[in-house]
Amino acid sequence: MAPKGGSLSKVVVVGAGPSGLLLSILLAKQGINVELLEATEKLDEQPRAAHYASPAVYELRRAGVLDDVAAKGFKPNDFCWRKQDGTLIAGMSFAALGPDHPERMVVLPLDRLGKILYAHLQRYPTAKVRWGHRVVDIGQDENKAWVQVETASGPQKVEADYIIGCDGANSQIRRSLFGDMSFPGETLDAAIIATNVYYDFTKYGYWDTNYIVHPKNWHMVAKIGNDGLYRVTYSEVPGLTAEEYRKRQPMRYEEILPGHPKPGDYKILNISPYKLQQRCAPKFRVGRFILAADAAHLCNPFGGLGLTGGIADVGSLYDCLMGIHRGLADDNILDKYAEIRRKIYQEIIDPTSRENFRRLWDQDPETAREKDEFFQICHRAEKDEALAKELALGLNVLRHDFTQYYANKSSL
Ligand SMILES: Cc1cc2nc3c(=O)[nH]c(=O)nc-3n(C[C@H](O)[C@H](O)[C@H](O)COP(=O)(O)OP(=O)(O)OC[C@H]3O[C@@H](n4cnc5c(N)ncnc54)[C@H](O)[C@@H]3O)c2cc1C
């Protein structure tokens, strides 16, 4: 029997990555009891997301964290694509939105975002964060769902009305629901190395974010801090070990970056290789278990659709759970969540992120300016303010208003 709408006694969120922390804040802020289970003892510090586009900004604002995120980070001015010699191919500016537009993109490295989210979550007495709690198995019946958890003090069983898998690319919740091998999609035939580095790109006339179009040496250089910190994400040959990639890094930097820097010319803070994956879970809901963000879907990072799409899931799920909690929706609204969020991945996130990646290497940089349709739109937007605004807020297509499915909107 499907659970009916009505006050939720507890929601368990698995995974204290950005999606799990944000969902926990949104729910706890409304007085819902949330228990957040995290396998590790601390927040992740790897160089991953840094750019949060308009749909993510909308949810960061609803969670009450946007001001802190903007204060620690910054709002970038522009994006561009260049040839390897630095020649500009096309660019896109956020200027048309004005400096104070409420949904303007913010930039802050993920580890710094995590600290802010965790600090906010701790303010809510209805939220409990359990570090060192690794989910190993799941179960559910008509009235509740549960997870079996390994902790330093022995195994535990944790129950809730709903359990949300925000446990990332290797999600145990997804594996338990569909099997270890069932994450349909593909690993792309490419490898990237993400580095956080201090190196002065401004003296080469670089914009805030720069994509370099090249068949072999494609890469991205993006300002990610006000203190001169940049993210350089560059192409590598697939299949090497992390140690082999680390050894090759000075050679790759010298080969591809402006000024051909040697190790003493820059300071690297983090370096990490990543595979590029396009994958989507068979379903985003099975009974009282729901998947969100990387646990539900993966895409390559070019264009910053990964976590932005994940945060859009979180906002959607929050509205669905609030509808149930307030008695405005029955739990069929979670089927809508599962159906629509999966469709958004398949019809927008997957094809757009693939195209963003392809644009970097699968065209001649000498003719890209004329031949690439997206670059043509960027050129038109330079003289057309309405088009420039539309481009700057283009990722709002990832949002979907689930309150439209509430039975009684007037009591909102
Ligand atoms: C190089 C790179 C750059 C990127 N740049 C961007 C960008 O600019 N913009 C953007 O939107 N996206 C970007 N992304 C994607 C983004 O980083 C991810 O989509 C995002 O981090 C996923 O967040 P998450 O909360 O879903 O999962 P995660 O951050 O992976 O968090 C999952 C959490 O679950 C925990 N966990 C796992 N298993 C268990 C278990 N069994 N029990 C309990 N806890 C568990 C993990 O320890 C972890 O803390 C980038 C990715 C990469 C690799």
PDBQT file of the ligand as one rigid body, heavy atoms in Angstrom, charges set to zero:
ROOT
HETATM    1  C1  LIG A 501      36.416  17.686 -11.729  1.00  0.00    +0.000 C 
HETATM    2  C2  LIG A 501      34.967  17.908 -11.452  1.00  0.00    +0.000 A 
HETATM    3  C3  LIG A 501      34.440  19.174 -11.543  1.00  0.00    +0.000 A 
HETATM    4  C4  LIG A 501      33.076  19.403 -11.322  1.00  0.00    +0.000 A 
HETATM    5  N1  LIG A 501      32.593  20.670 -11.445  1.00  0.00    +0.000 NA
HETATM    6  C5  LIG A 501      31.270  20.900 -11.279  1.00  0.00    +0.000 A 
HETATM    7  C6  LIG A 501      30.760  22.224 -11.321  1.00  0.00    +0.000 A 
HETATM    8  O1  LIG A 501      31.497  23.191 -11.495  1.00  0.00    +0.000 OA
HETATM    9  N2  LIG A 501      29.407  22.393 -11.145  1.00  0.00    +0.000 N 
HETATM   10  C7  LIG A 501      28.582  21.333 -10.898  1.00  0.00    +0.000 A 
HETATM   11  O2  LIG A 501      27.364  21.548 -10.782  1.00  0.00    +0.000 OA
HETATM   12  N3  LIG A 501      29.055  20.067 -10.788  1.00  0.00    +0.000 NA
HETATM   13  C8  LIG A 501      30.371  19.821 -10.962  1.00  0.00    +0.000 A 
HETATM   14  N4  LIG A 501      30.881  18.560 -10.794  1.00  0.00    +0.000 N 
HETATM   15  C9  LIG A 501      30.005  17.463 -10.312  1.00  0.00    +0.000 C 
HETATM   16  C10 LIG A 501      29.846  17.534  -8.786  1.00  0.00    +0.000 C 
HETATM   17  O3  LIG A 501      31.093  17.589  -8.124  1.00  0.00    +0.000 OA
HETATM   18  C11 LIG A 501      29.044  16.342  -8.285  1.00  0.00    +0.000 C 
HETATM   19  O4  LIG A 501      27.855  16.266  -9.050  1.00  0.00    +0.000 OA
HETATM   20  C12 LIG A 501      28.690  16.518  -6.805  1.00  0.00    +0.000 C 
HETATM   21  O5  LIG A 501      29.839  16.599  -6.002  1.00  0.00    +0.000 OA
HETATM   22  C13 LIG A 501      27.812  15.364  -6.329  1.00  0.00    +0.000 C 
HETATM   23  O6  LIG A 501      27.353  15.656  -5.029  1.00  0.00    +0.000 OA
HETATM   24  P1  LIG A 501      26.559  14.560  -4.217  1.00  0.00    +0.000 P 
HETATM   25  O7  LIG A 501      26.201  15.209  -2.922  1.00  0.00    +0.000 OA
HETATM   26  O8  LIG A 501      25.467  13.990  -5.042  1.00  0.00    +0.000 OA
HETATM   27  O9  LIG A 501      27.591  13.375  -4.015  1.00  0.00    +0.000 OA
HETATM   28  P2  LIG A 501      29.023  13.365  -3.267  1.00  0.00    +0.000 P 
HETATM   29  O10 LIG A 501      29.614  14.730  -3.210  1.00  0.00    +0.000 OA
HETATM   30  O11 LIG A 501      29.809  12.302  -3.936  1.00  0.00    +0.000 OA
HETATM   31  O12 LIG A 501      28.649  12.950  -1.795  1.00  0.00    +0.000 OA
HETATM   32  C14 LIG A 501      28.219  11.652  -1.461  1.00  0.00    +0.000 C 
HETATM   33  C15 LIG A 501      28.481  11.427   0.017  1.00  0.00    +0.000 C 
HETATM   34  O13 LIG A 501      27.916  10.151   0.378  1.00  0.00    +0.000 OA
HETATM   35  C16 LIG A 501      28.811   9.478   1.227  1.00  0.00    +0.000 C 
HETATM   36  N5  LIG A 501      28.544   8.026   1.121  1.00  0.00    +0.000 N 
HETATM   37  C17 LIG A 501      28.842   7.216   0.082  1.00  0.00    +0.000 A 
HETATM   38  N6  LIG A 501      28.443   5.966   0.360  1.00  0.00    +0.000 NA
HETATM   39  C18 LIG A 501      27.884   5.987   1.583  1.00  0.00    +0.000 A 
HETATM   40  C19 LIG A 501      27.301   4.983   2.411  1.00  0.00    +0.000 A 
HETATM   41  N7  LIG A 501      27.221   3.701   2.023  1.00  0.00    +0.000 N 
HETATM   42  N8  LIG A 501      26.833   5.349   3.633  1.00  0.00    +0.000 NA
HETATM   43  C20 LIG A 501      26.888   6.650   4.049  1.00  0.00    +0.000 A 
HETATM   44  N9  LIG A 501      27.452   7.630   3.309  1.00  0.00    +0.000 NA
HETATM   45  C21 LIG A 501      27.946   7.306   2.086  1.00  0.00    +0.000 A 
HETATM   46  C22 LIG A 501      30.175   9.877   0.692  1.00  0.00    +0.000 C 
HETATM   47  O14 LIG A 501      31.205   9.676   1.656  1.00  0.00    +0.000 OA
HETATM   48  C23 LIG A 501      29.967  11.347   0.367  1.00  0.00    +0.000 C 
HETATM   49  O15 LIG A 501      30.221  12.202   1.459  1.00  0.00    +0.000 OA
HETATM   50  C24 LIG A 501      32.241  18.306 -10.989  1.00  0.00    +0.000 A 
HETATM   51  C25 LIG A 501      32.769  17.016 -10.862  1.00  0.00    +0.000 A 
HETATM   52  C26 LIG A 501      34.114  16.808 -11.105  1.00  0.00    +0.000 A 
HETATM   53  C27 LIG A 501      34.672  15.421 -10.973  1.00  0.00    +0.000 C 
ENDROOT
TORSDOF 0
